[in-house]
């Protein structure tokens, strides 16, 4: 440690001799004392001396203090004293030194002691293990000591913690500590730990840091919270900035939705404390971290959509239009809204619909543009509005068209009651404030960026210069202001607008060249030898003239490409022209503007280049240089090749579109075939179910037939017994004849049922192949109809017979009543001997028995007839359902066959057409190769796809044939 003494040897104020001896004695007591109380008192004394005599205590006591941490862990008090002493030695956060030299020496001393402490990695691991102690006097000094180590030598300590087992996880437990002091210092520790270390940032994020930090912010009152909220926001920025993995985890965890309450600030003017302004500023910066243009486009887009869906963008727009918002918060809010809507069509459409709370309501875009062209507004606010306008138009052709349309004669409000965005831009473009000129020119250039349609539309804009003079076009007015020699900033802005306008738009080039004064003005500006301030203007004039050559369609005979190049060679010189063109990219502010899309300038004098314009210069500088040196023959050949390639490209594009449409049609046909297959399978399943139902009905019919046979046998035996009664021979004979007729009818019904049974068997055998025997099914249906008609006739005959029997029974009952009445009357009038009374009673009993037997037999016949009728009805319903199912299956089969035939015809036609197209494309590619144009082999995949489609078509046809 002698080098430390050498470093501090130049200090004028050192410890006295007695204090040095005291420190030495205390160190000896810590090292050699066996009593814990003695060691504790010695460490406590070293702690009290460590602030004033930092160097001596650090040199002599550090090793002993580390030993105490290793051996005396059971006593929390001595551990706390040792940690506090080490913190005082290493930390530079004590009282600020007055002299700068003393401050530098103090910082050097802290870093040197830190290097000594972490030289043994076990010391850091030991400190991490001490943080697991819940005792306040151990945990809090340990947190402060580790934070100080990270501030002194952050990368080295981060690496040690990263390789330490469960090192980061132990530190994450600090956020869950119930003591706010330790929790808050834990947030500061994690700030230092996660600074510029992506690996640790990912570990901390996956240790549920987002959830815990957002909970702390909510508990502390969001933007109304204190410095703890600020510390949590800084830690969140460390975790998310330039870390795509954590940003995706933050979005997937639905944490963006939890940011919305941060910005519910209301319209009151009394709640803007300094801490609230700081917190809200950090919150806005955190939103910008998630949607920064430097992030991957996919990640930025998903975060933008999530912010719109959860209402965060709407809340930001509310702050944007609120009153009483501090200027720096308003500026940062504008920048935040800019990046939330940049390149996202949904968000841009919503922003276009936002209105300011004025009377009458005005669009937010108009209100912001009014601030941009107002020279009394702060410079940073005007830059923010310009950035917001640029982001609104970025990849937003719909928005570009809306802005340009406000300049066209048909949409300008004649009453003058409302100011449009286009009028504000024109007013700023021709105002006396050079900064307004530049901002309006750049904003209008963004309305034309990569949009040839709007470039052509803007040519229609006419401006009224003064009363009595005819209106002039906007393009002509821009060139007039250029020729008047205005400020450099104004001229640079107008030249950037003209270059953007004329690039990739031959019609605009023709309009520009149609004014005979423009080309002499440009050549005169380029040819002059001006100072350094004017070199940038000369370079931009050279770029504008080069664009007029490169995008010239030779429609003006006096300003054709070749004539303009001859003019440059005579008046300027090609080498001189190229040198002046190179002044743009060599300018010191060019590289600064090309780094970020946001126009962030320290002062108005630095506002020269626009970010999108630097891209245009980089794209055109090389092609313009080549165009200047090309000869007329090369230009002609290039034009011919371009035209040929354009023709070939149009033909290839046409065939590709046709093939794409045919692919879509084929896909639709495939889907139709698959749908028909599914329907066919469903119908086959229905047929199978019908067959099983028919089998079940057949089994039930057989069972009923057996039961009916048993009933017939019982009836025969009963009729034999009835013949033995011998009541009256004539009546018995008549009843026998009736019973014989009923039996014959029953046998006839049984034979008909047997025929139905055989028909059901035939139907079952023909059911699985409904399309193979159509004629037989039709014949069977006709035969069934005849049988059903016969059954109806027989049923009617049976019903009439039953009615006649009922009448006979009623007649017999009537005769019985009359006989009984006569018998009773006869008995009363004439005394009859006992034998005659017995005979009469016997006859009466016989008649009653015969009548009861007849009634019973009649009931049984009625029940049998009813059962047969129900069975016949059920069989009829089954036959009707089977016939309808057969008809439906036959219709579906016919439809499938027709659809398959049509599909095969269309596929054959498509294959023939594709073969013709392949032949034409092959011939075109040969022509392109002969012209020396490289051709990419892209159509092999398409031919491969076509072969696959042919195979699929063959498979489909085989499957359909099987069906």
HUMO-V29397 format. One record per backbone hydrogen bond with DSSP energy under -0.5 kcal/mol. CO is the residue of the C=O (numbers start at 0). NH is the residue of the N-H. If there is no record, write none. Layout:
BEGIN
{{CO	NH} {CO	NH}}
END
This chain:
BEGIN
{{0	3} {0	4} {1	5} {2	6} {3	7} {5	8} {6	9} {7	10} {11	13} {15	19} {16	20} {17	21} {18	22} {19	23} {20	24} {21	25} {22	26} {23	27} {24	28} {25	29} {26	30} {27	31} {28	32} {34	38} {35	39} {36	40} {37	41} {38	42} {39	43} {40	44} {41	45} {42	46} {43	47} {44	48} {45	49} {46	50} {48	52} {52	56} {53	57} {54	58} {55	59} {56	60} {57	61} {60	64} {61	65} {62	66} {63	67} {64	68} {65	69} {66	70} {67	71} {71	74} {73	75} {74	78} {75	79} {76	80} {77	81} {78	82} {79	83} {80	84} {81	85} {82	86} {83	87} {84	88} {85	89} {86	90} {98	102} {99	103} {100	104} {101	105} {102	106} {103	107} {104	108} {105	109} {106	110} {107	111} {108	112} {109	113} {110	114} {111	115} {112	116} {113	117} {114	118} {115	118} {115	119} {116	119} {118	120} {119	122} {119	123} {120	124} {121	125} {122	126} {123	127} {124	128} {125	129} {126	130} {128	131} {129	132} {134	137} {134	138} {135	139} {137	141} {138	142} {139	143} {140	144} {141	145} {142	146} {143	147} {144	148} {145	149} {146	150} {147	151} {148	152} {152	156} {153	157} {154	158} {155	159} {156	160} {157	161} {158	162} {159	163} {163	166} {165	169} {166	170} {167	171} {168	172} {170	173} {171	174} {172	175} {173	176} {177	179} {178	182} {179	183} {180	184} {181	185} {182	186} {183	187} {184	188} {185	189} {186	190} {187	191} {188	192} {189	193} {190	194} {193	196} {196	200} {197	201} {198	202} {199	203} {200	204} {201	205} {202	206} {203	206} {203	208} {204	207} {204	209} {207	211} {208	212} {209	213} {210	214} {211	215} {212	216} {213	217} {214	218} {215	219} {216	221} {217	220} {220	223} {221	224} {225	228} {225	229} {226	230} {227	231} {228	232} {229	233} {230	234} {231	235} {232	236} {233	237} {234	238} {235	239} {236	240} {239	242} {242	246} {243	247} {244	248} {245	249} {246	250} {247	251} {248	252} {249	254} {250	253} {254	257} {255	258} {256	259} {258	261} {258	262} {259	262} {260	263} {262	264} {270	272} {272	276} {273	277} {274	278} {275	279} {276	280} {277	281} {278	282} {279	283} {280	284} {281	285} {282	286} {283	287} {284	288} {285	289} {286	290} {288	291} {291	294} {295	299} {296	300} {297	301} {298	302} {299	303} {300	304} {301	305} {302	306} {303	307} {304	308} {305	309} {306	311} {306	312} {307	310} {310	314} {311	315} {312	316} {313	317} {314	318} {315	319} {316	320} {317	321} {318	321} {325	329} {326	330} {327	331} {328	332} {329	333} {330	334} {331	335} {332	336} {333	337} {334	338} {335	339} {336	340} {337	341} {340	343} {342	344} {343	347} {344	348} {345	349} {346	350} {347	351} {348	352} {349	352} {349	353} {350	353} {353	363} {355	357} {355	361} {361	355} {362	366} {363	367} {364	368} {365	369} {366	370} {367	371} {368	372} {370	373} {372	374} {373	376} {377	381} {378	382} {379	383} {380	384} {381	385} {382	386} {383	387} {384	388} {385	389} {386	390} {387	391} {388	392} {389	393} {390	342} {392	395} {393	342} {395	399} {396	400} {397	401} {398	402} {399	403} {400	404} {401	405} {402	405} {403	406} {403	407} {404	407} {407	410} {407	411} {411	413} {412	415} {419	423} {420	424} {421	425} {422	426} {423	427} {424	428} {425	429} {427	430} {431	433} {432	436} {433	437} {434	438} {435	439} {436	440} {437	441} {438	442} {439	443} {440	444} {441	445} {442	446} {443	447} {444	447} {444	448} {447	450} {450	454} {451	455} {452	456} {453	457} {454	458} {455	458} {456	459} {457	460} {460	473} {462	464} {462	471} {465	468} {471	462} {472	476} {473	477} {474	478} {475	479} {476	480} {477	481} {478	482} {479	483} {480	483} {480	485} {481	484} {486	490} {487	491} {488	492} {489	493} {490	494} {491	495} {492	496} {493	497} {494	498} {495	499} {496	500} {497	501} {498	502} {501	504} {504	508} {505	509} {506	510} {507	511} {508	512} {509	513} {510	514} {511	514} {513	515} {514	517} {514	518} {515	519} {516	520} {517	521} {518	522} {519	523} {520	524} {521	525} {522	526} {523	527} {527	529} {530	533} {530	534} {531	534} {531	535} {533	537} {534	538} {535	539} {536	540} {537	541} {538	542} {539	543} {540	544} {541	545} {542	546} {543	547} {544	548} {545	549} {546	550} {548	551} {554	556} {555	558} {556	559} {559	563} {560	564} {561	565} {562	566} {563	567} {564	568} {565	569} {566	570} {567	571} {567	572} {572	576} {573	577} {574	578} {575	579} {576	580} {577	581} {579	582} {580	583} {581	585} {582	586} {583	586} {586	589} {586	590} {587	591} {588	592} {589	593} {591	594} {591	595} {597	599} {598	600} {602	605} {603	606} {605	607} {609	613} {610	614} {611	615} {612	616} {613	617} {614	618} {615	619} {616	620} {618	622} {619	623} {620	624} {621	625} {622	626} {623	627} {624	628} {625	629} {630	634} {631	635} {632	636} {633	637} {634	638} {635	639} {636	640} {637	641} {638	642} {639	643} {640	644} {641	645} {642	646} {643	647} {644	648} {645	649} {646	650} {647	651} {648	652} {649	653} {650	654} {651	655} {652	656} {653	657} {654	658} {655	659} {656	660} {657	661} {658	662} {659	663} {660	664} {661	665} {662	666} {663	667} {664	668} {665	669} {666	670} {667	671} {668	672} {669	673} {670	674} {671	675} {672	676} {673	677} {674	678} {675	679} {676	680} {677	681} {678	682} {679	683} {680	684} {681	685} {682	686} {683	687} {684	688} {685	689} {686	690} {687	691} {688	692} {689	693} {690	694} {691	695} {692	696} {693	697} {694	698} {695	699} {696	700} {697	701} {698	702} {699	703} {700	704} {701	705} {702	706} {703	707} {704	708} {705	709} {706	710} {707	711} {708	712} {709	713} {710	714} {711	715} {712	716} {713	717} {714	718} {715	719} {716	720} {717	721} {718	722} {719	723} {720	723} {721	724} {727	731} {728	732} {729	733} {730	734} {731	735} {732	736} {733	737} {734	738} {735	739} {736	740} {737	741} {738	742} {739	743} {740	744} {741	745} {742	746} {743	747} {744	748} {745	749} {746	750} {747	751} {748	752} {749	753} {750	754} {751	755} {752	756} {753	757} {754	758} {755	759} {756	760} {757	761} {758	762} {759	763} {760	764} {761	765} {762	766} {763	767} {768	771} {772	776} {773	777} {774	778} {775	779} {776	780} {777	781} {778	782} {779	783} {780	784} {781	785} {782	786} {783	787} {784	788} {785	789} {786	790} {787	791} {788	792} {789	793} {790	794} {791	795} {792	796} {793	797} {794	798} {795	799} {796	800} {797	801} {798	802} {799	803} {800	804} {801	805} {802	806} {803	807} {804	808} {805	809} {806	810} {807	811} {808	812} {809	813} {810	814} {811	815} {812	816} {813	817} {814	818} {815	819} {816	820} {817	821} {818	822} {819	823} {820	824} {821	825} {822	826} {823	827} {824	828} {825	829} {832	836} {833	837} {834	838} {835	839} {836	840} {837	841} {838	842} {839	843} {840	844} {841	845} {842	846} {843	847} {844	848} {845	849} {846	850} {847	851} {848	852} {849	853} {850	854} {851	855} {852	856} {853	857} {854	858} {855	859} {856	860} {857	861} {858	862} {859	863} {860	864} {861	865} {862	866} {863	867} {864	868} {865	869} {866	870} {867	871} {868	872} {869	873} {870	874} {871	875} {872	876} {873	877} {874	878} {875	879} {876	880} {877	881} {878	882} {879	883} {880	884} {881	885} {882	886} {883	887} {884	888} {885	889} {886	890} {887	891} {888	892} {889	893} {890	894} {891	895} {892	896} {893	897} {894	898} {895	899} {896	900} {897	901} {898	902} {899	903} {900	904} {901	905} {902	906} {903	907} {904	908} {905	909} {906	910} {907	911} {908	912} {909	913} {910	914} {911	915} {912	916} {913	917} {914	918} {915	919} {916	920} {917	921} {918	922} {919	923} {920	924} {921	925} {922	926} {923	927} {924	928} {925	929} {926	930} {927	932} {928	931} {931	933} {935	937} {937	941} {938	942} {939	943} {940	944} {941	945} {942	946} {943	947} {944	948} {945	949} {946	950} {947	951} {948	952} {949	953} {950	954} {951	955} {952	956} {953	957} {954	958} {955	959} {956	960} {957	961} {958	962}}
END
